Amino acid sequence: MVVLGAVLPGTVIGIKTSSGVVLAGEKRMTYDGFILSKSVRKLFPITEHTAVGFAGLTGDMNFLYRVLKTEAKNYELEHGREIKTRSLAKLLSIILYSYKLFPMLTEAVVGGFDEAPSLFVLDAVGSLLEERYTALGSGSQLALSIIEQSYREDMPLEEAKNLAVKAVLAAIERDVLSGDGVDVLVITREGIKSEEHLLARSTTR
C-alpha cells in the first residue's frame, strides 16, 4: 500500500499458514540517498503471541511500538489475559487514524496466534485488511512476486519461513532502500521465535 503517493523505504512481509505466522524484514535505514544504519529493527514482539512489523520512517516505527507495547500491557493487567491479534490491529488502526491530518509515514503488518493464526495489514491512516500474505514498503512488489509463486496456506511453517527470507532477499537485490540482512519472527501457539540472517559483505550495497 502507498499513501499520498509516498514510497516508504524498506521491505517488510507477513505470511500466514495453517500452523502459524511469519514476519520478515530487512535492516537498512536510509535518508536522502544515504545509508544511515545497517542494523535497524523493523519487527517488534508486542505480547508473547503477537508482533508487528513496519516499513517507513524509523522514528514513527519506534513511537508506534512504544504505544502498542504500553497499551497491550495495560490490557493484560486490566483483563488478566493477552490482547488478541485482531484487537491489537484495531487499536493500531485507531491510533493511525487519529493522526490522519499529519499521518505517520509508515505501513504496518500485525501477526499473531490466538485460537488460530491471523495476519492484518494497515496503511498510514489506519485502513485495516486481513490477509493471507502481504508485503510493504519500497521492495514490496519484488517480494510479492516471489511469495505469489510458491505460497500455499497449508505450507509447513519452515517452508513459509524460508519463503519469507527468500522474498526479502529478492527485494534487497533490486531495491536500494532495502538491505543488510533479514530479521524473522515466527509466531505459533507456543510463542514467538526470532532469527537474524546477516548478509556477506560482497552481497550488500
Buried (B, 14 or more C-beta within 10 A) or exposed (E): BBBEEEBBBBBBBBBBBEBBBBBBBBBBBBEEEEBEEBEBBBBBBBBBBBBBBBBBBBEBBBBBBEEBBEBBBEBBEEEEEBBBBBBBBBBBBEBBBEBEEEBBBBBBBBBBBBEEBBBBBBBBBBBBEBBBBBBBBBBBEBBBEBBEEEBEEEBEBEBBBBBBBBBBBBBBEEBBBBBBBBBBBBBBEEEBEEEEBEBEEEEBE
